[in-house]
Amino acid sequence: MADIAGVLFGCGVGLFGLFVALLIGSVLVRAAVAVANRVLRPAEVPPDTFGQWDDWDSDEPAPKRRKKSARVIPEPSLATGMLVTFLSGLVNPFSIAALAVVAGAQLDDPQGLDELLPFAFVVLLLPVGFALFTLLLRLLLPTTFWRAALVAFFHTLIVFAVALGAGAAVYLAWNALGA
């Protein structure tokens, strides 16, 4: 009976961890879209037709004035960002495995080039992951391919910055503890 409780607790902790990871990934996707929207020019504000509106011309209410310009890339909802993160987490391991098989077959040299395998693997992995993430963004966000590529680029920069900051924090904490 205690084993079942431990398994259920482990599953609950795992699901909570998955939810937190998807939430963080969604925030990173939304941040990348926000940065891309700042880089791109905002869409033109439509002309104000409020002054041209005659009350007696129609039974419909007058249109509301737009105060802000429309965003070039619509910001995804939290659930859409979580979906992008989840699907990216499913697609990337398969691409990593395929590239590992290809790189291992191509670089299996009996003359000692196996030390280049990790470097070649990373060099091959970055463009493939970027292209897959761009295609995923293009499919899930109402935007063009090149704008999705811009979002993927900023997403990659933000993820590297967060990973570098987290790594530095762990390193400093580890050194502060004297371990």
C-alpha positions as CSV (number, residue, x, y, z in Angstrom):
1,M,0.0,0.0,0.0
2,A,2.9,2.4,0.8
3,D,4.4,1.6,-2.7
4,I,1.2,2.7,-4.4
5,A,1.1,6.0,-2.4
6,G,4.8,6.6,-3.3
7,V,4.1,6.0,-7.0
8,L,1.0,8.3,-7.0
9,F,3.0,10.9,-5.2
10,G,5.8,10.6,-7.7
11,C,3.3,10.9,-10.6
12,G,1.8,14.0,-9.0
13,V,5.2,15.6,-8.5
14,G,6.1,14.7,-12.1
15,L,2.8,16.2,-13.5
16,F,3.3,19.3,-11.4
17,G,6.9,19.6,-12.7
18,L,5.6,19.2,-16.3
19,F,3.0,21.9,-15.7
20,V,5.7,24.3,-14.4
21,A,8.0,23.5,-17.3
22,L,5.2,24.2,-19.8
23,L,4.3,27.4,-18.0
24,I,7.9,28.6,-18.1
25,G,8.2,27.6,-21.8
26,S,5.0,29.5,-22.6
27,V,6.3,32.6,-20.9
28,L,9.5,32.3,-23.0
29,V,7.5,32.0,-26.2
30,R,5.3,35.0,-25.3
31,A,8.5,37.0,-24.5
32,A,10.0,36.1,-27.8
33,V,6.8,37.2,-29.6
34,A,6.9,40.5,-27.6
35,V,10.5,41.2,-28.5
36,A,9.8,40.4,-32.2
37,N,6.8,42.7,-32.2
38,R,9.1,45.5,-30.8
39,V,11.6,44.9,-33.5
40,L,9.1,44.8,-36.3
41,R,7.2,48.0,-37.1
42,P,3.7,47.9,-35.7
43,A,0.8,47.6,-38.1
44,E,-0.7,50.9,-39.3
45,V,-3.5,52.3,-37.2
46,P,-6.6,52.5,-39.4
47,P,-7.8,56.0,-40.1
48,D,-10.3,57.4,-37.6
49,T,-13.7,57.1,-39.1
50,F,-15.5,58.4,-36.0
51,G,-15.6,61.9,-37.2
52,Q,-17.2,60.8,-40.5
53,W,-19.9,58.8,-38.8
54,D,-23.4,60.1,-39.1
55,D,-25.8,59.0,-36.4
56,W,-28.8,59.1,-38.7
57,D,-27.1,56.9,-41.4
58,S,-27.3,53.7,-39.6
59,D,-29.0,51.9,-36.7
60,E,-25.7,50.4,-35.7
61,P,-23.5,52.0,-33.0
62,A,-20.5,54.1,-34.0
63,P,-17.2,52.2,-34.2
64,K,-14.9,52.4,-31.3
65,R,-11.6,54.3,-31.8
66,R,-8.4,52.3,-31.7
67,K,-5.9,53.7,-29.3
68,K,-3.0,51.3,-30.0
69,S,-1.7,50.0,-33.2
70,A,-2.3,46.3,-33.9
71,R,0.6,43.9,-33.3
72,V,2.4,42.5,-36.2
73,I,2.5,39.0,-34.7
74,P,-0.5,38.2,-32.4
75,E,0.7,37.3,-28.9
76,P,-0.2,33.7,-28.2
77,S,-2.3,32.8,-25.2
78,L,-0.8,31.0,-22.3
79,A,-2.4,27.7,-23.5
80,T,-1.0,28.2,-27.1
81,G,2.4,28.9,-25.7
82,M,2.2,25.7,-23.6
83,L,1.2,23.8,-26.7
84,V,4.1,25.1,-28.6
85,T,6.5,24.2,-25.8
86,F,4.9,20.7,-25.4
87,L,5.1,19.9,-29.2
88,S,8.6,21.3,-29.3
89,G,9.5,18.9,-26.5
90,L,8.1,16.0,-28.4
91,V,9.7,16.9,-31.8
92,N,13.2,17.8,-30.7
93,P,14.1,14.4,-29.1
94,F,13.2,12.6,-32.3
95,S,15.4,15.0,-34.3
96,I,18.2,14.6,-31.8
97,A,18.0,10.8,-32.1
98,A,17.9,10.9,-35.9
99,L,20.9,13.3,-36.0
100,A,22.8,11.1,-33.5
101,V,22.4,8.1,-35.7
102,V,23.4,10.0,-38.8
103,A,26.4,11.7,-37.2
104,G,27.5,8.4,-35.5
105,A,27.4,6.6,-38.9
106,Q,29.2,9.3,-40.7
107,L,31.8,10.1,-38.1
108,D,32.6,6.6,-37.0
109,D,36.2,6.8,-38.1
110,P,38.7,4.2,-37.0
111,Q,41.5,6.8,-37.2
112,G,40.4,8.7,-34.2
113,L,37.9,11.4,-35.2
114,D,35.4,10.4,-32.6
115,E,36.4,13.3,-30.4
116,L,34.8,15.6,-33.1
117,L,31.4,13.8,-32.8
118,P,30.0,16.0,-30.0
119,F,31.0,19.2,-31.8
120,A,29.6,18.0,-35.1
121,F,26.4,16.9,-33.4
122,V,25.8,20.3,-31.8
123,V,26.6,22.1,-35.1
124,L,24.0,19.9,-36.9
125,L,21.5,20.1,-34.1
126,L,21.1,23.9,-33.8
127,P,19.9,24.6,-37.4
128,V,17.6,21.5,-37.4
129,G,16.1,22.5,-34.0
130,F,15.7,26.1,-35.2
131,A,14.0,25.0,-38.4
132,L,11.6,22.7,-36.6
133,F,10.7,25.3,-34.0
134,T,10.1,27.8,-36.8
135,L,7.8,25.4,-38.6
136,L,6.0,24.7,-35.4
137,L,5.5,28.4,-34.7
138,R,4.3,28.9,-38.3
139,L,1.7,26.2,-37.9
140,L,0.4,27.4,-34.5
141,L,0.6,31.2,-34.8
142,P,-1.2,33.2,-37.4
143,T,2.0,34.7,-38.9
144,T,4.3,34.3,-41.9
145,F,7.3,32.0,-42.1
146,W,9.9,34.8,-41.8
147,R,8.2,36.3,-38.8
148,A,8.0,32.9,-37.1
149,A,11.7,32.6,-37.9
150,L,12.3,35.9,-36.1
151,V,10.3,34.7,-33.1
152,A,12.3,31.4,-33.1
153,F,15.6,33.4,-33.2
154,F,14.6,35.6,-30.3
155,H,13.3,32.5,-28.4
156,T,16.7,30.9,-28.9
157,L,18.5,34.0,-27.6
158,I,16.2,34.2,-24.6
159,V,16.6,30.5,-23.8
160,F,20.4,30.8,-24.0
161,A,20.4,33.9,-21.8
162,V,18.1,32.1,-19.2
163,A,20.3,29.0,-19.3
164,L,23.5,31.0,-18.9
165,G,22.0,33.0,-16.0
166,A,20.7,29.8,-14.3
167,G,24.1,28.1,-14.8
168,A,25.9,31.1,-13.4
169,A,23.6,31.1,-10.4
170,V,24.1,27.4,-9.7
171,Y,27.9,27.8,-10.1
172,L,28.0,30.8,-7.7
173,A,25.8,29.0,-5.2
174,W,27.9,25.8,-5.4
175,N,31.1,27.9,-4.8
176,A,29.5,29.8,-2.0
177,L,28.6,26.5,-0.2
178,G,32.3,25.5,-0.5
179,A,31.6,22.2,-2.1
